[in-house]
Amino acid sequence: MAGRNGRTVRDLRRGNRTAVLQRLYFDGPLSRFELGPATGLSSGSVSNVVADLVADGLVEEAGSVDSDGGRPRTLLRVAPHSGQMIGVDVGETRVRVELFDLALTELARTERPLTQDGYDVDVIVGHIRDGIAEVLAAPQAVPERLLGVGVGVPGIVEHTADRGAVVHGQTIGWDAVPLEELLRSTSRLPDAVRYFIDNGAKTLGQAEMWFGAGRGARNAVVVLFGSGVGACLVTPEVEHGRAVEWGHLTVRVRGRRCRCGAPGCLEAYAGAESLLARWREEGGRPPEGADEETALTAMLAAAYPLDTADPDPVALAVLEETAEYLGAGLSDLINLFQPERILIGGWAGLQLGTRFLPAVRRHATTYALRHPADKVTIELGRLGPDAVTVGAAILPLADFFARGGRRTEPVPEDRHPAWRAALEERAPR
């Protein structure tokens, strides 16, 4: 039966379960008494919802706390073992697949390096398929508790009604690749297990906003700095986060050719791939046959030697120029979106780390308007190299919350996809 606002009793129950699960997940353990003001539900509604969630095995007791003169209050938490998620990072040097429990504790992982085949679609699909099978074969895996598989990919992700998630990855040679359809057709997973595919910068941003350095911020930009560069924008208007193709902002007319094919993109100057190429062009000598991560480590060692040796002036000059380009690129984000925080992640961003950060901050402040520049902080992300996989795993987790902790309940067709609705109501407060 639907009420005046079109909501049915089932909708109301789902919403109440979602509210309790989210508050316990992000703020718990909490008592039933504390859940009332935290969720806006009456004490009777809280008791009923908690009883249902305990009966479903989703909520468990987590000790007790003294009350003011009364009986101790039982604390409750979301049961970590009650569900599992898989996060996949289709990265620039490897495909990483991780299995998590509901508390996002890693249970199993596997990595498959990307070699000469690069981003060949069949190779990537095979890596994801085999990686999923491998982590689900781990002793800690309970496949029947799998809530879904989240996948972070480079490029623009279009969600279509007939083919699922379609990836437009111009820089990696993907032209409208129906990745979800391909995974579904080759996967050994049951049809009920859903795939959630989105841009890798966006999954990185979601992880940092929920669990990392972005928690508590209303306006933030999370930057993915790897072979290329990308960003995720989070504002009150786009709380679920929006991937922005920041790396393809033009920073020099008729400049270096970017791997997307256009001249003068930021990525052609600030991405790790171009950084290493410019070092080579200027006479630098990366280790023969090394992957990008190893080559960047060698470049940093040459520019900033730990012993008394003189720094390599070419490596140092290229790194300093890259810091300026990156800072100038951040100034555009500052001027356009006026964020409270900018967080830098990705394997290259983390490698360059604090040594790079002071110069980036200085250049960003120089190029940005003074008022928004005075209000922003620029820091490194806190979640390390696994942030994209953590963020990818959040996608099925958010879907699970939006369904009130029910695995198979359908979502009405006239609504946004459940995972988007959950991300829009960004849980940390």
C-alpha positions as CSV (number, residue, x, y, z in Angstrom):
1,M,0.0,0.0,0.0
2,A,1.4,3.4,-1.0
3,G,1.1,6.5,1.1
4,R,0.5,10.0,-0.2
5,N,4.1,10.5,-1.1
6,G,4.1,7.3,-3.0
7,R,6.1,5.3,-0.4
8,T,5.0,1.9,0.5
9,V,5.3,0.1,3.9
10,R,8.2,-1.9,2.3
11,D,9.9,1.4,1.4
12,L,9.5,2.6,4.9
13,R,11.0,-0.5,6.4
14,R,13.8,-0.5,3.9
15,G,14.6,3.1,4.8
16,N,14.6,2.4,8.5
17,R,16.9,-0.6,8.1
18,T,19.2,1.5,6.0
19,A,19.3,4.3,8.5
20,V,20.2,1.9,11.4
21,L,22.8,0.0,9.4
22,Q,24.6,3.1,8.3
23,R,24.7,4.7,11.7
24,L,26.0,1.5,13.3
25,Y,28.5,1.0,10.5
26,F,30.0,4.5,10.6
27,D,29.4,5.6,14.2
28,G,29.0,2.3,16.1
29,P,29.1,0.5,18.4
30,L,25.9,2.3,19.6
31,S,23.2,1.4,22.0
32,R,19.5,1.3,21.1
33,F,19.1,4.4,23.1
34,E,21.7,6.2,21.1
35,L,20.3,5.0,17.7
36,G,17.1,7.0,18.3
37,P,18.5,10.5,18.0
38,A,21.2,9.3,15.5
39,T,18.6,8.0,13.0
40,G,15.6,10.2,13.9
41,L,13.5,7.0,14.5
42,S,11.3,6.4,17.5
43,S,12.4,4.0,20.2
44,G,9.8,1.5,19.1
45,S,11.0,1.6,15.5
46,V,14.6,1.2,16.6
47,S,13.7,-1.8,18.7
48,N,11.8,-3.4,15.8
49,V,14.5,-2.7,13.2
50,V,17.3,-3.9,15.5
51,A,15.4,-7.1,16.2
52,D,15.0,-7.8,12.5
53,L,18.7,-7.1,11.8
54,V,19.8,-9.3,14.6
55,A,17.5,-12.1,13.4
56,D,19.1,-11.7,9.9
57,G,22.6,-12.0,11.4
58,L,23.5,-8.5,10.2
59,V,23.8,-6.9,13.7
60,E,25.4,-8.3,16.8
61,E,26.2,-7.3,20.3
62,A,29.5,-5.6,21.0
63,G,29.7,-5.3,24.8
64,S,27.8,-2.9,27.1
65,V,28.2,0.6,28.6
66,D,27.0,2.0,31.9
67,S,24.0,4.2,31.9
68,D,23.1,7.0,34.3
69,G,21.8,5.1,37.3
70,G,20.1,2.4,35.2
71,R,21.0,-1.0,33.8
72,P,24.0,-1.1,31.5
73,R,23.1,-0.5,27.8
74,T,24.0,-3.2,25.3
75,L,26.1,-1.9,22.4
76,L,25.4,-3.0,18.9
77,R,27.5,-3.2,15.7
78,V,27.2,-4.4,12.1
79,A,28.5,-8.0,12.1
80,P,31.7,-8.0,9.9
81,H,31.3,-11.6,8.9
82,S,27.7,-11.1,7.6
83,G,28.8,-10.1,4.1
84,Q,31.7,-10.0,1.7
85,M,32.6,-7.8,-1.2
86,I,35.2,-7.9,-4.0
87,G,37.0,-4.8,-5.1
88,V,38.9,-4.7,-8.4
89,D,41.4,-2.0,-9.5
90,V,42.2,-2.1,-13.3
91,G,45.3,0.0,-12.8
92,E,48.1,1.2,-15.0
93,T,50.7,-1.5,-14.1
94,R,48.5,-4.3,-12.7
95,V,45.0,-5.6,-12.1
96,R,44.5,-6.0,-8.3
97,V,41.6,-8.0,-6.9
98,E,40.8,-8.1,-3.2
99,L,38.1,-9.8,-1.1
100,F,36.8,-7.8,2.0
101,D,34.5,-8.5,4.8
102,L,31.7,-6.1,5.7
103,A,34.2,-4.1,7.9
104,L,36.4,-3.8,4.8
105,T,39.1,-6.0,6.3
106,E,41.1,-7.6,3.6
107,L,40.5,-11.4,3.5
108,A,42.4,-12.3,0.3
109,R,44.1,-10.6,-2.7
110,T,45.7,-11.4,-6.0
111,E,47.6,-9.2,-8.5
112,R,48.2,-9.7,-12.2
113,P,50.8,-7.5,-13.8
114,L,50.0,-5.8,-17.1
115,T,52.9,-6.5,-19.6
116,Q,53.2,-6.1,-23.3
117,D,49.5,-6.9,-23.9
118,G,48.6,-3.7,-21.9
119,Y,44.9,-3.0,-22.0
120,D,43.8,-5.6,-24.4
121,V,40.2,-6.1,-23.5
122,D,40.3,-9.9,-23.5
123,V,43.4,-9.9,-21.3
124,I,41.8,-7.5,-18.8
125,V,38.5,-9.4,-18.7
126,G,40.5,-12.7,-18.1
127,H,42.6,-11.1,-15.3
128,I,39.4,-9.9,-13.5
129,R,37.6,-13.2,-14.0
130,D,40.5,-15.3,-12.8
131,G,41.3,-13.0,-9.9
132,I,37.7,-13.2,-8.7
133,A,37.9,-17.0,-8.8
134,E,41.2,-17.0,-6.9
135,V,40.1,-14.8,-4.0
136,L,36.8,-16.7,-3.7
137,A,38.8,-19.9,-3.4
138,A,40.7,-18.5,-0.3
139,P,40.0,-20.2,3.1
140,Q,38.3,-17.0,4.4
141,A,35.9,-16.7,1.5
142,V,32.2,-17.5,1.9
143,P,30.9,-17.2,-1.7
144,E,27.2,-17.3,-0.6
145,R,27.8,-14.1,1.4
146,L,29.2,-12.2,-1.6
147,L,27.3,-8.9,-2.0
148,G,28.8,-7.9,-5.3
149,V,31.9,-7.0,-7.3
150,G,33.0,-3.4,-7.6
151,V,35.5,-2.5,-10.5
152,G,37.4,0.7,-10.9
153,V,38.6,1.4,-14.4
154,P,40.3,4.2,-16.4
155,G,38.1,6.4,-18.6
156,I,34.4,7.5,-18.7
157,V,31.9,4.9,-17.6
158,E,28.4,5.0,-19.2
159,H,25.6,3.1,-17.5
160,T,23.3,1.8,-20.1
161,A,19.9,0.0,-19.8
162,D,20.7,-2.8,-22.4
163,R,24.5,-3.4,-22.0
164,G,25.2,-2.4,-18.4
165,A,28.4,-0.4,-17.8
166,V,30.2,0.6,-21.0
167,V,33.7,2.0,-20.7
168,H,35.0,4.8,-23.0
169,G,38.8,4.8,-22.3
170,Q,40.4,6.8,-25.0
171,T,43.8,6.8,-23.4
172,I,43.9,3.0,-23.2
173,G,42.3,2.3,-26.6
174,W,38.9,1.3,-25.3
175,D,36.1,2.5,-27.5
176,A,32.7,1.8,-25.9
177,V,33.8,-1.5,-24.3
178,P,30.8,-3.3,-22.8
179,L,32.8,-4.4,-19.8
180,E,29.9,-5.5,-17.6
181,E,28.4,-7.6,-20.4
182,L,31.8,-9.2,-21.1
183,L,32.4,-10.0,-17.4
184,R,28.9,-11.4,-17.0
185,S,29.3,-13.6,-20.1
186,T,32.6,-15.1,-18.9
187,S,32.1,-15.1,-15.2
188,R,31.5,-18.1,-13.0
189,L,29.4,-16.0,-10.6
190,P,25.7,-16.6,-10.1
191,D,23.4,-14.1,-12.0
192,A,22.2,-12.7,-8.7
193,V,25.7,-11.3,-7.9
194,R,25.9,-7.8,-9.4
195,Y,28.9,-5.9,-10.9
196,F,29.3,-2.3,-10.1
197,I,31.7,-0.5,-12.5
198,D,32.9,3.0,-12.2
199,N,35.9,5.3,-12.9
200,G,39.0,4.5,-10.8
201,A,39.4,8.1,-9.6
202,K,35.9,8.1,-8.4
203,T,36.3,4.9,-6.4
204,L,39.5,6.3,-5.0
205,G,37.6,9.5,-4.0
206,Q,34.8,7.5,-2.4
207,A,37.2,5.5,-0.3
208,E,39.0,8.6,0.9
209,M,35.7,10.4,1.7
210,W,34.3,7.5,3.6
211,F,37.3,6.2,5.4
212,G,40.4,8.4,4.7
213,A,41.6,11.9,4.7
214,G,38.3,13.3,3.2
215,R,36.1,12.2,6.0
216,G,34.0,15.1,7.3
217,A,34.6,17.4,4.4
218,R,31.7,18.7,2.3
219,N,33.7,20.0,-0.6
220,A,36.7,18.0,-1.7
221,V,38.7,17.0,-4.7
222,V,40.6,13.6,-4.7
223,V,43.3,13.4,-7.3
224,L,44.5,10.1,-8.8
225,F,48.1,10.6,-9.9
226,G,49.6,7.6,-11.7
227,S,50.6,7.1,-15.3
228,G,48.0,9.7,-16.1
229,V,46.0,12.0,-13.8
230,G,42.3,12.1,-12.9
231,A,40.1,13.5,-10.2
232,C,36.9,13.0,-8.3
233,L,34.9,16.0,-7.2
234,V,32.7,15.8,-4.1
235,T,30.4,18.7,-3.3
236,P,27.0,19.1,-1.5
237,E,25.4,19.0,-5.0
238,V,27.3,15.8,-6.1
239,E,27.8,14.0,-2.8
240,H,28.2,10.6,-4.4
241,G,31.2,12.1,-6.3
242,R,31.8,12.8,-9.9
243,A,34.8,11.7,-11.9
244,V,36.2,14.6,-13.9
245,E,38.7,14.2,-16.8
246,W,41.0,16.7,-15.2
247,G,44.1,15.2,-16.9
248,H,42.8,16.3,-20.2
249,L,42.5,20.0,-19.3
250,T,44.7,22.0,-21.8
251,V,47.7,23.6,-20.1
252,R,49.7,24.5,-23.2
253,V,48.4,25.4,-26.6
254,R,50.2,23.3,-29.3
255,G,52.0,21.5,-26.4
256,R,53.2,17.9,-26.0
257,R,50.9,15.2,-27.5
258,C,48.9,13.4,-24.9
259,R,48.2,9.7,-25.1
260,C,44.6,10.7,-25.7
261,G,45.7,12.2,-29.0
262,A,45.2,15.9,-28.1
263,P,48.0,18.4,-27.7
264,G,48.9,20.2,-24.5
265,C,46.9,18.1,-21.9
266,L,47.9,18.3,-18.2
267,E,48.5,14.5,-18.4
268,A,51.2,15.1,-21.1
269,Y,53.2,17.0,-18.5
270,A,52.1,15.8,-15.0
271,G,51.4,12.1,-15.5
272,A,54.2,9.6,-14.5
273,E,54.4,8.2,-18.0
274,S,55.2,11.7,-19.5
275,L,57.4,12.6,-16.5
276,L,59.6,9.5,-17.3
277,A,59.5,10.2,-21.0
278,R,60.7,13.8,-20.5
279,W,63.5,12.5,-18.2
280,R,64.6,10.1,-21.0
281,E,64.4,12.9,-23.6
282,E,66.7,15.1,-21.5
283,G,69.3,12.3,-21.2
284,G,68.1,10.5,-18.1
285,R,68.6,6.7,-17.9
286,P,65.7,4.8,-16.3
287,P,66.6,1.1,-15.5
288,E,66.4,-1.0,-18.7
289,G,63.2,-2.9,-19.0
290,A,61.8,-1.5,-15.7
291,D,58.1,-0.9,-15.2
292,E,56.9,2.7,-14.5
293,E,56.8,2.2,-10.7
294,T,60.4,1.0,-10.6
295,A,61.6,3.7,-13.1
296,L,60.0,6.4,-11.0
297,T,61.7,5.1,-7.9
298,A,65.0,5.3,-9.7
299,M,64.3,8.8,-10.9
300,L,63.5,9.9,-7.3
301,A,66.7,8.3,-6.0
302,A,68.6,10.1,-8.7
303,A,67.1,13.5,-8.0
304,Y,67.2,13.2,-4.2
305,P,70.1,10.8,-3.3
306,L,70.2,9.6,0.3
307,D,74.0,9.7,0.5
308,T,76.3,12.6,-0.2
309,A,76.2,12.2,-4.0
310,D,75.2,15.1,-6.1
311,P,71.6,15.0,-7.3
312,D,71.0,14.3,-11.0
313,P,70.2,17.8,-12.3
314,V,68.1,16.5,-15.2
315,A,65.9,14.3,-13.0
316,L,65.6,17.2,-10.4
317,A,64.6,19.7,-13.1
318,V,62.0,17.5,-14.6
319,L,60.5,16.7,-11.2
320,E,60.4,20.4,-10.3
321,E,58.7,21.2,-13.6
322,T,56.2,18.4,-13.0
323,A,55.4,19.8,-9.6
324,E,54.7,23.2,-11.2
325,Y,52.4,21.7,-13.8
326,L,50.6,19.7,-11.2
327,G,50.2,22.8,-8.9
328,A,48.9,24.8,-11.8
329,G,46.4,22.1,-12.6
330,L,45.3,22.0,-9.0
331,S,44.8,25.8,-9.1
332,D,42.2,25.3,-11.8
333,L,40.3,22.9,-9.5
334,I,40.6,25.4,-6.7
335,N,39.3,28.3,-8.8
336,L,36.5,26.2,-10.4
337,F,35.2,24.3,-7.4
338,Q,36.6,26.1,-4.2
339,P,37.1,22.8,-2.3
340,E,38.0,22.6,1.4
341,R,40.5,19.8,0.7
342,I,42.5,18.4,-2.1
343,L,43.8,14.9,-1.6
344,I,46.5,13.4,-3.7
345,G,46.5,9.6,-4.2
346,G,47.5,7.0,-6.8
347,W,50.7,5.1,-6.9
348,A,52.8,7.9,-8.3
349,G,51.3,10.5,-5.9
350,L,52.1,8.2,-3.0
351,Q,55.6,7.5,-4.2
352,L,56.4,11.2,-4.7
353,G,54.8,11.8,-1.3
354,T,55.8,14.5,1.1
355,R,59.0,15.4,-0.8
356,F,56.8,16.6,-3.7
357,L,54.0,18.1,-1.7
358,P,55.5,21.4,-0.6
359,A,56.4,22.4,-4.2
360,V,52.9,21.4,-5.4
361,R,51.3,23.5,-2.7
362,R,53.4,26.5,-3.4
363,H,52.6,26.4,-7.1
364,A,48.9,25.8,-6.6
365,T,48.8,28.9,-4.3
366,T,50.7,31.0,-6.9
367,Y,48.4,30.2,-9.8
368,A,45.0,30.1,-7.9
369,L,42.9,33.1,-6.8
370,R,43.9,34.2,-3.3
371,H,40.5,33.8,-1.6
372,P,39.8,30.1,-2.4
373,A,43.5,29.2,-2.1
374,D,43.5,30.5,1.5
375,K,40.7,28.1,2.4
376,V,42.0,24.9,0.8
377,T,44.3,22.3,2.3
378,I,46.4,20.0,0.0
379,E,47.4,16.7,1.5
380,L,48.2,13.1,0.6
381,G,45.5,10.5,0.8
382,R,45.6,8.1,3.8
383,L,44.5,4.8,2.3
384,G,47.6,3.8,0.4
385,P,47.9,1.8,-2.8
386,D,44.7,-0.2,-2.1
387,A,42.4,2.8,-2.1
388,V,40.9,2.1,-5.5
389,T,40.0,-1.5,-4.6
390,V,38.6,-0.3,-1.2
391,G,36.5,2.3,-3.1
392,A,35.4,-0.3,-5.6
393,A,34.3,-2.6,-2.8
394,I,32.3,0.3,-1.3
395,L,30.0,0.2,-4.4
396,P,28.3,-3.2,-3.6
397,L,28.4,-2.2,0.1
398,A,26.5,1.0,-0.5
399,D,24.0,-1.0,-2.6
400,F,23.5,-3.4,0.2
401,F,22.8,-0.6,2.6
402,A,20.4,1.1,0.2
403,R,18.4,-2.2,0.1
404,G,18.2,-2.2,3.9
405,G,20.6,-5.1,4.2
406,R,18.6,-7.4,1.9
407,R,20.5,-9.2,-0.8
408,T,17.8,-9.8,-3.4
409,E,15.2,-7.2,-2.9
410,P,14.5,-5.5,-6.2
411,V,14.8,-1.7,-6.6
412,P,11.8,0.0,-8.2
413,E,12.5,0.9,-11.8
414,D,11.5,4.6,-11.4
415,R,14.3,5.2,-8.9
416,H,18.0,5.9,-9.3
417,P,20.2,2.7,-9.0
418,A,20.4,1.8,-5.4
419,W,24.2,2.2,-5.1
420,R,23.9,5.7,-6.4
421,A,21.3,6.6,-3.9
422,A,23.4,5.3,-1.1
423,L,26.5,7.2,-2.3
424,E,24.4,10.4,-2.6
425,E,23.6,10.2,1.1
426,R,27.3,10.1,2.0
427,A,27.3,8.3,5.4
428,P,30.2,9.9,7.3
429,R,29.0,13.1,9.1
